[in-house]
Amino acid sequence: MTPNSLFRAFLVLHICAGTIALVVAPAAMVTGKGGLWHRRWGKGYVWAMVVIAATGTVMSLLRPNLFLLMVAVFSFYLVFSGYRVLHRKNPGQRATLSDKTVTMAMLLAGAAFMTYGALRLRSSSFGIVPIVFGAIGLYLAGHEIVRFRHPPAEARWWWFSHMRNMLAAYITTVTAFSVVNFTFLPTVARWLWPTIVGTTGIAIWTRYYQRKFARRLSGAQVLSPPAL
């Protein structure tokens, strides 16, 4: 098999996995959190994203493309960390070597994103895109490292971390779809509108559930009998 035909084969796998992720993720979003079908759709989405990252990495090596490699690391980190946090939700559960390794890889990729973007800005406005992605990656990975050392005291911290990272991973899927299909938009807009819309939605969603859980907690405290 020639390098070109091998690249095309991985590209087909990449596109198929991307299509599955694009369709499956909303199913996980709308099903009951923690329920059987939420877990099934969620695992399907995780594996689709793993294939996307793996095929993207291979393609970036077959046709050397640093930017594609960094995007593959970014998307894998988001879904990996969003899934792995479920295994650290109980007191005493700590980050494993794989958690730390992937997070460090994201830190390196984030720094590479920022450097690449700064260099691209000299000749093209596209440099804004890797700078934005790099800043997001550095923030998330840095925040994760802090949590490795000092697990939050908030009871539902893992729930918010899981949902934020999974939704952020879905933003990368929508971004890929936009870049390929929304050719009527300027290049930078095609890359960044999903991030702008998605991060705004995540912020609203987070605030909504923080208030919801706070009301539920205060209601439980009111109903509980006073201590003797």
Secondary structure, 3 states (H helix, E strand, C coil): CCHHHHHHHHHHHHHHHHHHHHHHHHHHHHCCCCCHHHHHHHHHHHHHHHHHHHHHHHHHHHCCCHHHHHHHHHHHHHHHHHHHHHHHCCCCCCCCHHHHHHHHHHHHHHHHHHHHHHHHCCCCHHHHHHHHHHHHHHHHHHHHHHHHHCCCCCCCHHHHHHHHHHHHHHHHHHHHHHHHHCCCCCHHHHHHHHHHHHHHHHHHHHHHHHHHHHHHHHHHHHHCCCCC
